[in-house]
Amino acid sequence: MMKVNICFWILLTCLSISIATALGQAKQPNIIIILTDDMGFSDVGAFGGKFVPTPNIDRLAKNGLKLHQYYSAAPICSPSRVGILTGMYPGRWNFTTYLDNKKHNKNAEQIDFLNTDAPTMAKVFKNAGYATGHFGKWHMGGGRDVKNAPAFEKYGFDAHASTYESPDPDPAITATDWIWSEKDSIKRWDRTEYFVDKTLDFMQKHKDQPCFINLWPDDVHTPWIPRTEKEYTGKFPMNPEEEAAFKLVLQEYDVQIGRLLDGLKKMGADKNTIVIFTSDNGPLPSFRGSRAEGLRGSKLSLYEGGTRMPFIISWPGHVPIGKIDETSEVNATDLLPSLAKMAGISLPATYKGDGVDRSALFAGKPSLRGKDMFWEYGRNDIAFAYPRAPNKSPNLAIRSGEWKLLMNANGTDLQLYHITIDKKETTNLSSTKPKITEALRKKLLNWWETLPKLNSN
């Protein structure tokens, strides 16, 4: 079903060449997508966070546009990343939960890796003449006992440096088959610095060519392992899931975002680079909701705490400075068509993404999305055991304008919220608004039934 006609890429290449010709010598903008790992809506100061000062991320927000209604494509990493990369609902590519070993993936009705037929942002920009790099966590195939995942080049990337959950782990950070090891030559607390350096080096090597870069650090995902030389707090090993450790990791993460911004300025690329800062899914642990502005749920939940993410976009001279948009909805699947438009790249009619071009919104013109958003998380208890009530949500959800409906795929546990008034999802209106509930129930099931049934083979 999801086979993409080869004509798509031939046509895309031709269109890109035509556009480049039309643009003459005008240099297209660089694009850097900073995808934080498990960052809550209100972790950083710019979104109300009070854990530690985050002056550098706040600086990015001050020089750009903040969105308060940006949604990830899933409440967990693997499908969330597929949504951004393809501009399509991850269920279309057999992702509804995180990737693990082959046995887990099969039991969870989950594919082992992203199909290389999938259209990706990297392919789009590479065919338009961009240099493309992926630096950071991948988690869309490879790692553990999955040894046959396609190489990064198959997804459109010219260069890469990634963690063990990828087809080609970087030996400097993968001494063992796990998130971190004391044997790693690049220590856990220096991981983001390493990826920032890779990003800046890549741009320096391609300074005469526009660059598209995924900077996807695995901070602030647990285990939180802060540096001990200067941040030593008197106890070691520090509990890798306690708030003190989280604060130190967040503090260092902010420093590294500052190094990125300073590096762009130093090389003269700050004025012609679109920088996006966001997260793949909600926090865990959430410290009683304090990492998500009190929103219900966390990572692994389709409540707002699992899917509503901080979002900043900066592009001097093109994106408003210091503006906050609290009303315009954006989905992760919107990034592909929006960024392509901002870079002057036309997508062929054969591309059938789920996203909406939101480039006008990014240019400072607030607007409602005008298209429903859908989510699915997990298809059985193997992939769907956590979190516990009250943060455990049904496994399907739809946001339709001011309304949000959640339900299980078998029709149970209907929950309706007036989400623009009740963003913390406190009052279930399904029994008092039966017509709205029924209409959204039908829409949600109709969407779900269009998805391919998972086939791990």
DRENDO-1510 file (C-alpha; in Angstrom, 1 decimal, always signed):
<recs>
REC; n; res; u; v; w
REC; 1; MET; +0.0; +0.0; +0.0 .
REC; 2; MET; +2.7; +2.4; +1.0 .
REC; 3; LYS; +5.0; +1.8; -2.0 .
REC; 4; VAL; +6.1; +5.1; -3.3 .
REC; 5; ASN; +6.4; +5.3; -7.0 .
REC; 6; ILE; +9.9; +5.9; -8.2 .
REC; 7; CYS; +8.5; +8.7; -10.3 .
REC; 8; PHE; +8.1; +10.7; -7.0 .
REC; 9; TRP; +11.8; +11.1; -6.6 .
REC; 10; ILE; +12.5; +11.7; -10.3 .
REC; 11; LEU; +9.9; +14.4; -10.4 .
REC; 12; LEU; +11.1; +15.9; -7.1 .
REC; 13; THR; +14.6; +16.1; -8.4 .
REC; 14; CYS; +13.4; +17.9; -11.6 .
REC; 15; LEU; +11.3; +20.3; -9.6 .
REC; 16; SER; +14.1; +21.1; -7.2 .
REC; 17; ILE; +16.5; +21.8; -10.1 .
REC; 18; SER; +13.9; +24.1; -11.7 .
REC; 19; ILE; +13.4; +26.0; -8.5 .
REC; 20; ALA; +17.1; +26.3; -7.8 .
REC; 21; THR; +17.5; +27.7; -11.3 .
REC; 22; ALA; +14.7; +30.1; -10.7 .
REC; 23; LEU; +16.3; +31.2; -7.5 .
REC; 24; GLY; +19.6; +31.9; -9.3 .
REC; 25; GLN; +22.4; +32.3; -6.8 .
REC; 26; ALA; +20.2; +33.0; -3.8 .
REC; 27; LYS; +21.2; +30.7; -1.1 .
REC; 28; GLN; +18.5; +28.6; +0.5 .
REC; 29; PRO; +18.3; +28.6; +4.3 .
REC; 30; ASN; +20.1; +26.0; +6.4 .
REC; 31; ILE; +17.7; +24.0; +8.5 .
REC; 32; ILE; +18.5; +22.5; +12.0 .
REC; 33; ILE; +15.8; +20.6; +13.8 .
REC; 34; ILE; +16.8; +20.2; +17.5 .
REC; 35; LEU; +14.7; +17.2; +18.7 .
REC; 36; THR; +15.1; +16.9; +22.5 .
REC; 37; ASP; +14.5; +13.5; +24.0 .
REC; 38; ASP; +11.6; +13.3; +26.5 .
REC; 39; MET; +11.5; +17.0; +27.3 .
REC; 40; GLY; +8.3; +18.2; +29.0 .
REC; 41; PHE; +6.3; +21.2; +27.9 .
REC; 42; SER; +7.5; +23.3; +30.8 .
REC; 43; ASP; +11.0; +22.1; +31.4 .
REC; 44; VAL; +12.7; +25.2; +30.1 .
REC; 45; GLY; +12.4; +28.8; +31.3 .
REC; 46; ALA; +10.8; +30.1; +28.1 .
REC; 47; PHE; +7.8; +27.8; +28.7 .
REC; 48; GLY; +7.6; +28.5; +32.5 .
REC; 49; GLY; +10.1; +26.0; +33.7 .
REC; 50; LYS; +11.7; +26.7; +37.1 .
REC; 51; PHE; +14.0; +23.8; +37.5 .
REC; 52; VAL; +17.2; +25.6; +36.5 .
REC; 53; PRO; +17.8; +28.8; +34.4 .
REC; 54; THR; +17.9; +28.0; +30.7 .
REC; 55; PRO; +19.2; +31.3; +29.3 .
REC; 56; ASN; +20.4; +29.9; +26.0 .
REC; 57; ILE; +17.1; +28.1; +25.0 .
REC; 58; ASP; +15.3; +31.2; +26.3 .
REC; 59; ARG; +17.6; +33.3; +24.0 .
REC; 60; LEU; +16.4; +31.2; +21.1 .
REC; 61; ALA; +12.8; +31.8; +22.1 .
REC; 62; LYS; +13.4; +35.5; +22.5 .
REC; 63; ASN; +14.7; +35.7; +18.9 .
REC; 64; GLY; +12.0; +33.6; +17.5 .
REC; 65; LEU; +8.4; +32.4; +17.7 .
REC; 66; LYS; +7.0; +30.2; +20.4 .
REC; 67; LEU; +4.0; +27.9; +19.9 .
REC; 68; HIS; +1.8; +26.6; +22.7 .
REC; 69; GLN; -0.2; +24.1; +20.7 .
REC; 70; TYR; +2.5; +22.1; +18.9 .
REC; 71; TYR; +1.9; +18.3; +19.0 .
REC; 72; SER; +4.2; +15.3; +18.5 .
REC; 73; ALA; +3.0; +12.5; +16.2 .
REC; 74; ALA; +3.1; +10.0; +19.1 .
REC; 75; PRO; +3.8; +9.9; +22.9 .
REC; 76; ILE; +6.9; +7.8; +22.5 .
REC; 77; CYS; +10.1; +8.1; +20.5 .
REC; 78; SER; +10.1; +5.7; +17.5 .
REC; 79; PRO; +6.7; +6.6; +16.1 .
REC; 80; SER; +7.2; +10.3; +17.0 .
REC; 81; ARG; +10.4; +10.5; +15.0 .
REC; 82; VAL; +8.8; +8.7; +12.0 .
REC; 83; GLY; +6.1; +11.3; +12.0 .
REC; 84; ILE; +8.5; +14.2; +11.8 .
REC; 85; LEU; +10.8; +12.6; +9.2 .
REC; 86; THR; +8.0; +11.5; +6.8 .
REC; 87; GLY; +5.3; +14.0; +7.4 .
REC; 88; MET; +2.9; +11.1; +7.8 .
REC; 89; TYR; +1.2; +9.4; +10.7 .
REC; 90; PRO; +3.6; +6.8; +11.9 .
REC; 91; GLY; +0.9; +4.1; +11.9 .
REC; 92; ARG; +1.1; +4.2; +8.1 .
REC; 93; TRP; +4.6; +2.8; +8.4 .
REC; 94; ASN; +3.8; +0.2; +11.1 .
REC; 95; PHE; +5.0; +2.2; +14.1 .
REC; 96; THR; +2.8; +2.6; +17.1 .
REC; 97; THR; +5.3; +2.2; +19.9 .
REC; 98; TYR; +9.0; +2.1; +20.6 .
REC; 99; LEU; +11.3; -0.3; +18.9 .
REC; 100; ASP; +13.1; -2.9; +20.9 .
REC; 101; ASN; +14.4; -6.4; +20.1 .
REC; 102; LYS; +12.7; -8.5; +17.4 .
REC; 103; LYS; +10.7; -10.5; +19.8 .
REC; 104; HIS; +9.2; -7.4; +21.4 .
REC; 105; ASN; +8.5; -5.8; +18.1 .
REC; 106; LYS; +6.7; -8.8; +16.8 .
REC; 107; ASN; +4.7; -9.3; +20.0 .
REC; 108; ALA; +3.8; -5.6; +19.9 .
REC; 109; GLU; +2.7; -6.0; +16.2 .
REC; 110; GLN; +5.6; -3.6; +15.3 .
REC; 111; ILE; +7.9; -3.5; +12.4 .
REC; 112; ASP; +11.7; -3.7; +13.0 .
REC; 113; PHE; +12.8; -0.6; +11.1 .
REC; 114; LEU; +11.5; +2.2; +8.8 .
REC; 115; ASN; +10.8; +1.1; +5.3 .
REC; 116; THR; +13.2; +2.8; +2.9 .
REC; 117; ASP; +10.3; +3.5; +0.5 .
REC; 118; ALA; +9.2; +6.1; +3.0 .
REC; 119; PRO; +9.5; +9.7; +1.8 .
REC; 120; THR; +11.7; +11.6; +4.3 .
REC; 121; MET; +12.7; +15.2; +4.8 .
REC; 122; ALA; +16.3; +14.3; +4.2 .
REC; 123; LYS; +15.5; +12.9; +0.8 .
REC; 124; VAL; +13.4; +16.0; -0.1 .
REC; 125; PHE; +16.2; +18.4; +0.9 .
REC; 126; LYS; +19.0; +16.2; -0.6 .
REC; 127; ASN; +17.2; +16.2; -3.9 .
REC; 128; ALA; +17.0; +19.9; -3.7 .
REC; 129; GLY; +20.8; +20.2; -3.4 .
REC; 130; TYR; +21.2; +20.3; +0.3 .
REC; 131; ALA; +23.9; +18.5; +2.3 .
REC; 132; THR; +22.1; +16.3; +4.8 .
REC; 133; GLY; +23.2; +15.2; +8.2 .
REC; 134; HIS; +21.8; +13.3; +11.2 .
REC; 135; PHE; +23.5; +13.7; +14.5 .
REC; 136; GLY; +22.0; +12.1; +17.6 .
REC; 137; LYS; +19.4; +9.5; +18.5 .
REC; 138; TRP; +17.7; +7.7; +15.6 .
REC; 139; HIS; +15.6; +4.8; +17.1 .
REC; 140; MET; +13.8; +4.1; +13.8 .
REC; 141; GLY; +15.6; +0.8; +13.3 .
REC; 142; GLY; +18.8; -1.0; +14.3 .
REC; 143; GLY; +20.2; -1.8; +17.7 .
REC; 144; ARG; +19.8; -4.8; +20.1 .
REC; 145; ASP; +19.3; -7.9; +17.9 .
REC; 146; VAL; +18.1; -5.9; +14.8 .
REC; 147; LYS; +21.2; -6.2; +12.6 .
REC; 148; ASN; +19.6; -5.7; +9.2 .
REC; 149; ALA; +18.4; -2.2; +9.5 .
REC; 150; PRO; +19.1; -0.1; +6.3 .
REC; 151; ALA; +21.9; +2.4; +6.4 .
REC; 152; PHE; +21.4; +6.1; +7.0 .
REC; 153; GLU; +22.1; +6.8; +3.3 .
REC; 154; LYS; +19.0; +4.9; +2.4 .
REC; 155; TYR; +17.0; +7.5; +4.2 .
REC; 156; GLY; +18.7; +10.4; +2.4 .
REC; 157; PHE; +21.5; +11.3; +4.8 .
REC; 158; ASP; +25.0; +12.2; +3.7 .
REC; 159; ALA; +26.6; +12.1; +7.1 .
REC; 160; HIS; +25.6; +10.7; +10.5 .
REC; 161; ALA; +26.7; +10.0; +14.1 .
REC; 162; SER; +24.2; +8.1; +16.2 .
REC; 163; THR; +23.6; +6.1; +19.3 .
REC; 164; TYR; +23.4; +2.3; +19.7 .
REC; 165; GLU; +19.7; +2.4; +18.6 .
REC; 166; SER; +20.6; +2.9; +15.0 .
REC; 167; PRO; +21.9; +1.0; +12.0 .
REC; 168; ASP; +25.4; +2.3; +12.4 .
REC; 169; PRO; +26.3; +3.2; +16.0 .
REC; 170; ASP; +29.1; +5.7; +16.6 .
REC; 171; PRO; +31.9; +3.7; +18.3 .
REC; 172; ALA; +32.8; +6.8; +20.4 .
REC; 173; ILE; +29.5; +6.5; +22.3 .
REC; 174; THR; +28.6; +2.8; +22.0 .
REC; 175; ALA; +31.3; +0.9; +23.9 .
REC; 176; THR; +28.4; -1.4; +25.0 .
REC; 177; ASP; +25.0; -2.2; +23.6 .
REC; 178; TRP; +23.2; +0.3; +25.8 .
REC; 179; ILE; +22.3; +4.0; +26.2 .
REC; 180; TRP; +25.7; +4.7; +27.9 .
REC; 181; SER; +28.7; +3.1; +29.4 .
REC; 182; GLU; +31.6; +4.3; +31.5 .
REC; 183; LYS; +33.8; +2.8; +28.8 .
REC; 184; ASP; +32.5; +5.3; +26.2 .
REC; 185; SER; +35.3; +7.6; +25.0 .
REC; 186; ILE; +32.7; +10.4; +24.8 .
REC; 187; LYS; +31.0; +10.3; +28.2 .
REC; 188; ARG; +27.3; +10.4; +28.7 .
REC; 189; TRP; +27.4; +14.0; +30.0 .
REC; 190; ASP; +29.4; +15.1; +27.0 .
REC; 191; ARG; +27.1; +13.5; +24.4 .
REC; 192; THR; +25.2; +16.6; +23.4 .
REC; 193; GLU; +28.4; +18.6; +23.1 .
REC; 194; TYR; +29.6; +15.9; +20.8 .
REC; 195; PHE; +26.5; +16.1; +18.6 .
REC; 196; VAL; +26.7; +20.0; +18.5 .
REC; 197; ASP; +30.3; +19.7; +17.4 .
REC; 198; LYS; +29.3; +17.3; +14.7 .
REC; 199; THR; +26.6; +19.7; +13.5 .
REC; 200; LEU; +28.9; +22.7; +13.4 .
REC; 201; ASP; +31.7; +20.8; +11.7 .
REC; 202; PHE; +29.3; +19.5; +9.1 .
REC; 203; MET; +28.1; +23.0; +8.3 .
REC; 204; GLN; +31.7; +24.3; +8.1 .
REC; 205; LYS; +32.6; +21.6; +5.6 .
REC; 206; HIS; +29.5; +22.5; +3.5 .
REC; 207; LYS; +29.6; +26.3; +4.0 .
REC; 208; ASP; +29.0; +26.9; +0.3 .
REC; 209; GLN; +26.0; +24.5; +0.3 .
REC; 210; PRO; +22.7; +24.7; +2.2 .
REC; 211; CYS; +22.5; +22.1; +5.0 .
REC; 212; PHE; +19.6; +20.2; +6.4 .
REC; 213; ILE; +20.5; +18.7; +9.8 .
REC; 214; ASN; +18.7; +16.6; +12.4 .
REC; 215; LEU; +20.3; +17.5; +15.7 .
REC; 216; TRP; +18.6; +14.9; +17.9 .
REC; 217; PRO; +20.4; +14.6; +21.2 .
REC; 218; ASP; +19.4; +11.9; +23.7 .
REC; 219; ASP; +19.3; +14.4; +26.5 .
REC; 220; VAL; +17.1; +14.9; +28.6 .
REC; 221; HIS; +16.2; +11.2; +28.5 .
REC; 222; THR; +17.0; +9.1; +31.5 .
REC; 223; PRO; +19.4; +7.9; +32.9 .
REC; 224; TRP; +20.5; +11.3; +33.9 .
REC; 225; ILE; +24.3; +11.1; +34.3 .
REC; 226; PRO; +25.7; +14.5; +35.0 .
REC; 227; ARG; +29.4; +15.3; +34.9 .
REC; 228; THR; +31.0; +14.7; +38.3 .
REC; 229; GLU; +34.1; +16.9; +38.0 .
REC; 230; LYS; +32.4; +20.2; +38.4 .
REC; 231; GLU; +28.8; +19.3; +39.2 .
REC; 232; TYR; +29.7; +16.8; +41.9 .
REC; 233; THR; +27.0; +17.1; +44.6 .
REC; 234; GLY; +28.5; +14.9; +47.3 .
REC; 235; LYS; +27.1; +11.6; +46.4 .
REC; 236; PHE; +28.0; +9.2; +43.7 .
REC; 237; PRO; +26.6; +7.4; +41.8 .
REC; 238; MET; +23.8; +9.9; +41.7 .
REC; 239; ASN; +20.3; +8.4; +41.4 .
REC; 240; PRO; +19.8; +8.7; +37.6 .
REC; 241; GLU; +16.1; +9.4; +38.0 .
REC; 242; GLU; +16.1; +12.0; +40.8 .
REC; 243; GLU; +15.4; +15.7; +40.3 .
REC; 244; ALA; +18.8; +16.8; +41.3 .
REC; 245; ALA; +20.4; +14.8; +38.5 .
REC; 246; PHE; +17.8; +16.0; +36.0 .
REC; 247; LYS; +18.5; +19.7; +36.8 .
REC; 248; LEU; +22.2; +19.2; +36.2 .
REC; 249; VAL; +21.6; +17.5; +32.9 .
REC; 250; LEU; +19.1; +20.2; +31.8 .
REC; 251; GLN; +21.6; +22.9; +32.8 .
REC; 252; GLU; +24.4; +21.3; +30.7 .
REC; 253; TYR; +22.0; +20.8; +27.8 .
REC; 254; ASP; +21.2; +24.5; +27.8 .
REC; 255; VAL; +24.9; +25.3; +27.7 .
REC; 256; GLN; +25.3; +23.2; +24.6 .
REC; 257; ILE; +22.4; +24.8; +22.8 .
REC; 258; GLY; +24.1; +28.1; +23.5 .
REC; 259; ARG; +27.3; +26.7; +21.9 .
REC; 260; LEU; +25.3; +25.8; +18.8 .
REC; 261; LEU; +23.9; +29.3; +18.6 .
REC; 262; ASP; +27.2; +30.9; +19.2 .
REC; 263; GLY; +28.8; +28.6; +16.6 .
REC; 264; LEU; +26.3; +29.6; +14.0 .
REC; 265; LYS; +27.0; +33.2; +14.6 .
REC; 266; LYS; +30.7; +32.7; +14.5 .
REC; 267; MET; +30.6; +31.1; +11.1 .
REC; 268; GLY; +28.2; +33.8; +9.8 .
REC; 269; ALA; +25.3; +31.3; +9.4 .
REC; 270; ASP; +23.0; +32.6; +12.1 .
REC; 271; LYS; +21.0; +34.9; +9.8 .
REC; 272; ASN; +20.3; +32.2; +7.2 .
REC; 273; THR; +19.5; +29.3; +9.4 .
REC; 274; ILE; +16.1; +28.1; +10.4 .
REC; 275; VAL; +16.4; +26.6; +13.9 .
REC; 276; ILE; +13.6; +24.6; +15.4 .
REC; 277; PHE; +13.7; +23.4; +19.0 .
REC; 278; THR; +11.2; +20.9; +20.3 .
REC; 279; SER; +10.8; +17.4; +21.8 .
REC; 280; ASP; +9.8; +14.0; +20.6 .
REC; 281; ASN; +7.3; +13.2; +23.5 .
REC; 282; GLY; +6.4; +14.1; +27.0 .
REC; 283; PRO; +8.6; +13.7; +30.1 .
REC; 284; LEU; +9.2; +10.6; +32.3 .
REC; 285; PRO; +9.4; +10.9; +35.2 .
REC; 286; SER; +7.2; +14.0; +35.1 .
REC; 287; PHE; +7.7; +15.0; +38.8 .
REC; 288; ARG; +3.9; +15.0; +39.4 .
REC; 289; GLY; +3.2; +16.9; +36.2 .
REC; 290; SER; +5.5; +19.8; +37.0 .
REC; 291; ARG; +7.5; +19.1; +33.8 .
REC; 292; ALA; +4.4; +19.5; +31.7 .
REC; 293; GLU; +2.8; +22.6; +33.2 .
REC; 294; GLY; +0.4; +20.4; +35.1 .
REC; 295; LEU; -1.0; +18.8; +31.9 .
REC; 296; ARG; -2.4; +15.4; +32.4 .
REC; 297; GLY; -0.3; +12.4; +31.4 .
REC; 298; SER; +3.4; +11.9; +30.5 .
REC; 299; LYS; +5.4; +10.0; +28.0 .
REC; 300; LEU; +3.4; +6.9; +26.9 .
REC; 301; SER; +0.1; +8.8; +27.2 .
REC; 302; LEU; -2.2; +10.4; +24.6 .
REC; 303; TYR; -3.2; +13.0; +27.1 .
REC; 304; GLU; -1.7; +16.4; +26.5 .
REC; 305; GLY; +1.2; +15.8; +28.8 .
REC; 306; GLY; +2.4; +13.1; +26.4 .
REC; 307; THR; +2.0; +14.9; +23.1 .
REC; 308; ARG; +1.9; +18.7; +23.6 .
REC; 309; MET; +5.5; +19.9; +23.2 .
REC; 310; PRO; +7.5; +23.1; +23.6 .
REC; 311; PHE; +8.2; +24.5; +20.2 .
REC; 312; ILE; +10.4; +27.4; +19.1 .
REC; 313; ILE; +11.3; +28.4; +15.5 .
REC; 314; SER; +13.8; +31.0; +14.7 .
REC; 315; TRP; +14.9; +32.5; +11.3 .
REC; 316; PRO; +16.0; +36.1; +11.6 .
REC; 317; GLY; +14.2; +38.4; +9.2 .
REC; 318; HIS; +11.5; +35.8; +8.3 .
REC; 319; VAL; +10.1; +34.6; +11.6 .
REC; 320; PRO; +8.7; +37.1; +14.2 .
REC; 321; ILE; +11.0; +37.9; +17.1 .
REC; 322; GLY; +9.8; +37.3; +20.6 .
REC; 323; LYS; +6.3; +36.3; +19.6 .
REC; 324; ILE; +4.0; +33.8; +21.4 .
REC; 325; ASP; +1.2; +32.0; +19.5 .
REC; 326; GLU; -1.1; +30.3; +21.9 .
REC; 327; THR; -3.9; +29.4; +19.5 .
REC; 328; SER; -2.5; +28.0; +16.3 .
REC; 329; GLU; -2.3; +24.2; +16.2 .
REC; 330; VAL; +0.7; +22.5; +14.6 .
REC; 331; ASN; +1.5; +18.8; +14.3 .
REC; 332; ALA; +4.9; +17.3; +13.8 .
REC; 333; THR; +3.7; +16.0; +10.4 .
REC; 334; ASP; +3.4; +19.6; +9.3 .
REC; 335; LEU; +7.1; +20.3; +9.4 .
REC; 336; LEU; +8.0; +18.6; +6.2 .
REC; 337; PRO; +5.6; +20.6; +3.9 .
REC; 338; SER; +6.2; +23.8; +5.9 .
REC; 339; LEU; +10.0; +23.7; +5.8 .
REC; 340; ALA; +10.0; +22.7; +2.1 .
REC; 341; LYS; +7.9; +25.7; +1.4 .
REC; 342; MET; +10.1; +28.0; +3.4 .
REC; 343; ALA; +13.1; +26.7; +1.5 .
REC; 344; GLY; +11.4; +27.2; -1.9 .
REC; 345; ILE; +11.0; +23.5; -2.6 .
REC; 346; SER; +7.8; +22.2; -4.2 .
REC; 347; LEU; +6.6; +18.8; -3.3 .
REC; 348; PRO; +5.3; +16.6; -6.2 .
REC; 349; ALA; +1.6; +15.9; -6.3 .
REC; 350; THR; +2.5; +12.2; -5.7 .
REC; 351; TYR; +3.6; +13.0; -2.1 .
REC; 352; LYS; +0.6; +12.2; +0.1 .
REC; 353; GLY; +1.6; +13.4; +3.5 .
REC; 354; ASP; -0.6; +14.0; +6.4 .
REC; 355; GLY; +0.8; +17.4; +7.3 .
REC; 356; VAL; -0.4; +20.9; +6.5 .
REC; 357; ASP; +1.8; +23.7; +5.2 .
REC; 358; ARG; +2.1; +26.0; +8.2 .
REC; 359; SER; +4.8; +28.3; +6.7 .
REC; 360; ALA; +2.5; +31.3; +6.9 .
REC; 361; LEU; +2.0; +30.7; +10.6 .
REC; 362; PHE; +5.7; +30.5; +11.1 .
REC; 363; ALA; +6.0; +33.8; +9.3 .
REC; 364; GLY; +3.7; +35.3; +12.0 .
REC; 365; LYS; +0.2; +34.8; +10.7 .
REC; 366; PRO; -1.8; +32.9; +13.3 .
REC; 367; SER; -4.4; +30.5; +12.0 .
REC; 368; LEU; -6.3; +27.4; +12.9 .
REC; 369; ARG; -5.0; +24.2; +11.3 .
REC; 370; GLY; -8.3; +23.3; +9.7 .
REC; 371; LYS; -7.5; +19.7; +9.6 .
REC; 372; ASP; -8.0; +17.0; +12.2 .
REC; 373; MET; -5.1; +15.4; +14.0 .
REC; 374; PHE; -5.0; +11.7; +14.9 .
REC; 375; TRP; -2.9; +9.6; +17.2 .
REC; 376; GLU; -2.5; +5.9; +18.0 .
REC; 377; TYR; -0.3; +4.5; +20.7 .
REC; 378; GLY; +0.3; +0.7; +20.9 .
REC; 379; ARG; -2.0; -2.1; +19.8 .
REC; 380; ASN; -1.9; -4.5; +22.7 .
REC; 381; ASP; -0.9; -4.7; +26.3 .
REC; 382; ILE; +2.7; -5.6; +25.5 .
REC; 383; ALA; +3.3; -2.2; +24.2 .
REC; 384; PHE; +0.7; -0.4; +26.2 .
REC; 385; ALA; +1.2; -1.3; +29.9 .
REC; 386; TYR; +2.3; +2.1; +31.1 .
REC; 387; PRO; +1.8; +4.6; +32.6 .
REC; 388; ARG; -0.6; +3.7; +35.3 .
REC; 389; ALA; -4.0; +5.4; +35.9 .
REC; 390; PRO; -4.8; +8.3; +35.9 .
REC; 391; ASN; -2.2; +9.1; +33.3 .
REC; 392; LYS; -2.8; +6.0; +31.2 .
REC; 393; SER; -4.9; +7.0; +28.3 .
REC; 394; PRO; -7.0; +5.1; +25.7 .
REC; 395; ASN; -4.9; +4.2; +22.7 .
REC; 396; LEU; -6.6; +6.4; +20.1 .
REC; 397; ALA; -7.2; +10.1; +20.0 .
REC; 398; ILE; -8.5; +12.8; +17.7 .
REC; 399; ARG; -8.1; +16.6; +18.0 .
REC; 400; SER; -10.8; +18.4; +15.9 .
REC; 401; GLY; -10.7; +22.1; +16.4 .
REC; 402; GLU; -11.7; +22.8; +20.0 .
REC; 403; TRP; -12.6; +19.2; +20.8 .
REC; 404; LYS; -10.5; +16.2; +21.6 .
REC; 405; LEU; -11.8; +12.7; +21.9 .
REC; 406; LEU; -10.0; +9.6; +23.2 .
REC; 407; MET; -11.1; +6.0; +23.0 .
REC; 408; ASN; -9.8; +2.5; +22.7 .
REC; 409; ALA; -9.8; +0.8; +19.3 .
REC; 410; ASN; -12.6; -1.5; +20.5 .
REC; 411; GLY; -14.8; +1.5; +21.2 .
REC; 412; THR; -14.4; +1.5; +25.0 .
REC; 413; ASP; -13.5; +4.3; +27.4 .
REC; 414; LEU; -14.8; +7.3; +25.4 .
REC; 415; GLN; -13.5; +10.6; +26.7 .
REC; 416; LEU; -14.4; +14.0; +25.3 .
REC; 417; TYR; -12.7; +17.2; +26.3 .
REC; 418; HIS; -13.2; +20.8; +25.3 .
REC; 419; ILE; -9.5; +21.1; +24.9 .
REC; 420; THR; -9.1; +24.8; +24.4 .
REC; 421; ILE; -10.9; +25.4; +27.7 .
REC; 422; ASP; -9.9; +22.3; +29.5 .
REC; 423; LYS; -6.3; +21.6; +28.4 .
REC; 424; LYS; -5.7; +19.6; +31.5 .
REC; 425; GLU; -8.4; +17.2; +30.5 .
REC; 426; THR; -10.3; +17.2; +33.8 .
REC; 427; THR; -13.9; +17.0; +32.7 .
REC; 428; ASN; -15.1; +14.2; +30.4 .
REC; 429; LEU; -18.1; +15.6; +28.4 .
REC; 430; SER; -18.8; +12.4; +26.4 .
REC; 431; SER; -22.2; +11.8; +28.1 .
REC; 432; THR; -23.3; +15.4; +27.9 .
REC; 433; LYS; -22.2; +16.0; +24.3 .
REC; 434; PRO; -23.4; +12.8; +22.6 .
REC; 435; LYS; -23.6; +14.3; +19.1 .
REC; 436; ILE; -20.1; +15.6; +19.1 .
REC; 437; THR; -18.8; +12.4; +20.8 .
REC; 438; GLU; -20.5; +10.2; +18.1 .
REC; 439; ALA; -19.2; +12.3; +15.2 .
REC; 440; LEU; -15.6; +12.2; +16.5 .
REC; 441; ARG; -15.9; +8.5; +17.4 .
REC; 442; LYS; -16.8; +7.7; +13.7 .
REC; 443; LYS; -14.0; +10.0; +12.4 .
REC; 444; LEU; -11.4; +8.4; +14.6 .
REC; 445; LEU; -12.4; +4.8; +13.8 .
REC; 446; ASN; -12.6; +5.6; +10.1 .
REC; 447; TRP; -9.1; +7.0; +10.2 .
REC; 448; TRP; -7.8; +4.0; +12.3 .
REC; 449; GLU; -9.3; +1.5; +9.8 .
REC; 450; THR; -7.4; +3.1; +6.9 .
REC; 451; LEU; -4.0; +2.3; +8.6 .
REC; 452; PRO; -2.3; -0.9; +7.5 .
REC; 453; LYS; -2.5; -3.7; +10.0 .
REC; 454; LEU; +0.9; -4.2; +11.6 .
REC; 455; ASN; +3.0; -6.9; +10.1 .
REC; 456; SER; +6.4; -7.4; +11.6 .
REC; 457; ASN; +7.4; -9.4; +8.5 .
</recs>
